[in-house]
């Protein structure tokens, strides 16, 4: 409780009389006494702050100890996980690792046609990446203008059309395309794939030659080129998809026979994907129907990453260990609240429902957090069903 003495003492720095509205000057002795009084009054406050800090630190130590115990369990569990298939998506169709009974088996099951078909299908993206900075930052009057975000375009077109500095890197890309074209026949691709690749290369080289000659291009001219090669890109996509399906299915059948039906029924699959391909990821689409359908909803796990991790197996198993131990913790710790238990077993933060409640956010149907995310998620304008 603040008394008049402590109240005045707290004003010692500016003079108690002045603080209270008086201007009389105190003698030096009075000022010294006031300062001494303030020091005495501050001592209990300092002691209180120190005691409170120590007390709060002891509470934080509880969480630190919990995290140490949690990490120790996770480290031991990592060594006991299995069977697990870890999928690392890459340009060659993916690296697949089976973890079972303390051993790891690594395979690259997808035929070369996957990589080659996608490589040529990416030609328009290669041209775009070279010229994008030099586009006009104004959305032109094109058919899909309403699907182009003006601010995004402004950020991408950072250099604008006022320079022809793009001609050098674009011509360099053309040289790479020319080399590929000259060696296409020797690659001995299936005829349909050969023809589609040839079409893509021819149209790309024509676009580049016309643009370099004119020292100009725009969104409309690039879209015309992209529209011309799109049917060929679809052919490449078909060949790439067929190669991946065949390779991944064949590998899964092999590993299923290797570990046996009983172990396969408990299989976890962890897919490490880049965020932009984490929905309907190609590998998990193929593996999903081959897993135990009673468990696939909880045992097929996609972990989106910003970039490929330096230790993908370690990242996958560390995350899976956390998931597995939380599955058991949820049912033992939150035995009286199944909804909170489900949150711990899933992707929701345990405070999500309470925060939504306190913010007055109304959601209906299913788990509140999931419904909130679904309601607020922005719709991507790109049709990912035809992405390459």
N, C-alpha and C positions, 0 to 999 in steps of 0.2 A: 504493500500500500504506500503511495507517495504521500509523505507528510510535507508540511510547509518547509521544514528544515531541509529535507532532501530536494525539494523543488527549488529552493533558493540556492542550495549548494550546487545544483546542476547548472546554474547560471553564472558560476564564478568566473568563467572566461570573459564575460562581457560586463561583469559588475552587477551584483544583485539589485542595487538601487536603480540603475539604468534599465535593467530587465523589467522591473516593476513599474517603470514610467517616471522615475525620479532621475534628476541629473546631478545630485550632490556627489562630490568627490570624497571617497573614503580615505582616511589616513593609511599610510603604508602598513601599520601594524594590523589594522582591520583587514586589509587585503590579504596579508599573509595568513591570518587566522582563517579567513574564508577559503583560501587555497588548501590549507591543511584539512579543513572540514570536508572539502570536496573529495580529497584523496581518501579520507576515511570512508566516505559514503560510497566511493567507486569500488572499494575492495570487495564488499559482498557481491556487487554486480559482476565483477570479474570472476570471482569464485563460482558464481552461479552459471556463467557462460562456460567456464571450463568444465564444470560438472556435467552440464547439459551436453557439451560436445563429446565428452568421454562416454556418456550414456548412449548417445546416438551412434557413436562408433561401435559400441558393443552390440547394438542392434544390427548394424550393417555387417558385422562379423558373422552373424547367423547366416545371412545370405551367402557370404563368401564361403563359409564352411559347407553349405548345401551345394554350391556350385563345384566345390572340390570333390565332394562325394559323387555328384552327378557325373563329373568328368571321369572319375576313376571307374565307375560302372560302365560308362560308354567305351572307354579304352579297352576294358576286358571284353565287352560285348562284341566289339569290332572283330576280334579274333575268333569269335564263336558264330559269326553270321554265316548263313548258307542254307539252301542254295540261292545264289544271287546271280543274275545276269546284269552286267553294267554295259550300257551302250554309250559310246562316244561317237556322236555324229561327225562326219568329216567328208571331204570332197570325194573320197573313194567308196562311199556307201556305209562307212562306219567301222569302228573297231569294237568287237564284242568280246567281253571277258566273263567267263563263268567262274564264280567263286564257290567252291564246294569242298567240305572236309579239309579245310586248311590249304587247299591248292588252288591255283589260278590257271585257267586255260584261255589263251588269247587267240582269236581268229579274225581274219578279214574276209568274209564270205562272199562279198558282192563282186560279180564279174566286171571286167574293165569297161564294158559298154556303158555302165552307169556313169563312170567318171567322164568318159569321152563325150557321151551324149549331153551331159550337163555342161561340160566345158564349152561346147559350141552354142548351146542354148543361152549361155551367159554373155554372148557377144554384144547384144544391144545394151546390156547393163554396163559392159566395159566402155562402150562409146559414151553412154550417158555420164558415167563417172568422170570421164575426161573433159566433157564440155559443160557440165552442170554449173560450175562456178561462173561461166561466161554467158549464161542465159540472161534475158531481161527479167527484172524482178517484178514485172507486171503480168498478171494472169491474162493471157490472150483470149480472143474470142474463138475458142475451140469447143468441140462437142462436149467434152467432159470438164469444162471450166469450173463448174460448180463443185467438182470433186477435188480440185486443187486448192489447198490451203494457202491463202495469200501470204501469211506470215512465214510459213514454212518455206515457200518459194523465195521470199525475200532473204531468208537466212542462207539458203543454198546458193543462190545467185549472188555471191558475195563480191565478185569482180565485175560482172556485167559485160555487155557486148561492146564496150568501148575499146577493146584491145583484141588483137589476133594472136595473143600468146598461146592460145590453145592449139594452134596449128602444128607446133612441134611435137607435143605429146600425142596428138591424134594421129599424126603421120607415123610416129613410132609404133603405135598400136596397129596401124595399117600394115606395117612391115611384118609384124608378128602374124597377122591374119594371112598375109600373102604366103609366108612360109608354111603355115598350116594348110592352106589351099593346095600348094604345090606337093605336099606330102599326103594329102587326103587319100588318094588311091592306094598308096602303099600301106595305109593303116588297115586295109582289108575289113572294113565294116560291113554289116549287112546292107544290102542294096538300098533299102528304104531309108535307113539311117544315113548312109552315104549321100543320098540325094538331098535329104533335108539339110545336112551340114553344108553341102555345096551351095545350096540356095542362100543360107544364112551368110556364108562368107562372101558370096558374090554381091548380095544386096548391101552388106556392110561396107565393102570396099568401094562400091559405087557411091554410097552416101558420103563417105569420107573424101573421096576424090572430088565430088561436086562441091562439098563444103570448103575444102582447102582451096580449090580453084576460085571460088567466089569470095573467100575470106569472110564467110557469113553462114549462119544457120539460125534457126529459131525453133521454138517448141513445136510449131505446126509441122515443119519439115522433118523434125526428128520423129514425130508421131506417125507421119506418113511412112517412113522407113520401118518403124516398129510394127506398123499394121501389115506391111508386106511380108515380113518374116515370121509373123506369129503362127500361121499354119505349120510352118516347118518346126518351130519351137515345140508345138504340140506333139509332133511326131517324135522329137527327141525326148520329150517328157514320157511318152509311152514306152520307149525303149529303156529309159533309165528306170522307170517304175517296175517293168517286167524283170529287169536284172536284179533289182533289190529284193523283190518278192521272192524270186527263186532262190537267191543266196541266203536270205535270212530264214526262210522256212526250212530250207535244207539243213542249216546249222542247228535250228531248234529241234528238228527231228533227231539229229545226231546226238545232241546233248541230252535229250529226253531219254533216249535209249541208254545212254552212258550212265546216268544217275538213277534211273528207274522211276516207275510211276509214283511210288509213294513220296519220294523226295520232290519230284516235279510238281506234285499237287500243292506243295508249300512254297513254290518258287516265288521269289521277289524279282522284279525287273526294275532297275533304276536307269532312267534315260537322262543323260546330261545334254541339255539342249540350249541353244541361244534363245533369248526371250522371243525374238521375232518368229521362231519356228516351234514354239513350245505348245501351241494348240494344234491338234491333229498332226503331231510329229510323225514323220514317215515310218520310223522304226517301231514305235509303239503301236501304230495301226496294224502292222504285220504281226507283231508278237502277241498282241492282246487276245485274239481268238484261239491261240495255242496254249494259253495259260488255263489254270483251274478257274472256271467262270464263277464259282462260288466265292472266290477270294480276289478276283482280279481288280475289283473296285478299290481294295485297300493295298494290294500287292504290286500294282503297276504304278510306279512313282516317277513323275516328271520333275526334274530339278532345273529350272531355267537359270542360266548363268549369263553374266555380262560378256564373258569371253571364255574360251576353253581353259579350264584350270590346269596348272602345271602338274598337279597330281590328281588326275581324274578319278582313279580308283579310290584313293584316300578320301577324296571329297564325297564320293558316292557312298562309301561304307560308313563314313562318319555321320552323314545325314541319315542313312538307314538305321544305324544304331540308335540315334536319337528318336527316330520314329518308333522303333520296336520297343524301346524301354518306356516311352511315353504311353504306348498302347496299354501296357500292363499298369503303369502308374495311374493312368486315368481311372481305371476301374477299382483300384485300391484306395486312392486318395480321395476321389470325389464320388464315393459310393452312394451318397445321398442326393446327388444332382447329376442325372444322366446327361443333361444338356451341356454342363460345364465339362463333364468327362469327354463328351464328343468333341468339344473345342480343343482340349488338350491332345486328343488323338488325331485331330485334323490340322488345318492351316490357320485356324482363327486364334487371335490373341485372347487370352482368358478374360481380359477386361472389355472385350469388344461389345458384348451385349449390355454391360452395365454403362459403358460410355454412351452407347446409342440411347439407352433409357434416360440417362441424365440430360442428354442433349434434346430429348423429346423427339427423336427420329422414329417415325412410325414405319415399320416394315411388317409384312404379312406373309405367312406361309414359310415353313421350314425354319432353319436357323437364321436368326436375325442378321448376323454378320454376313452370311452368304447372300442373303436377299439384298442387303444394303449394297454390296459390291456389284451384284448383277444389275441393280437399278441404276447405279451411278457410273457404270463402266461406259467409256466412250466407244462408239462404234467405229472401227477402222474402215475407211472408205475402200480399201483394197480387197478385192475378192481373192482370198487366200486359197480358194478351191482351184485356182489356175496359176498359182505361183510356181516359180521354178527354183 
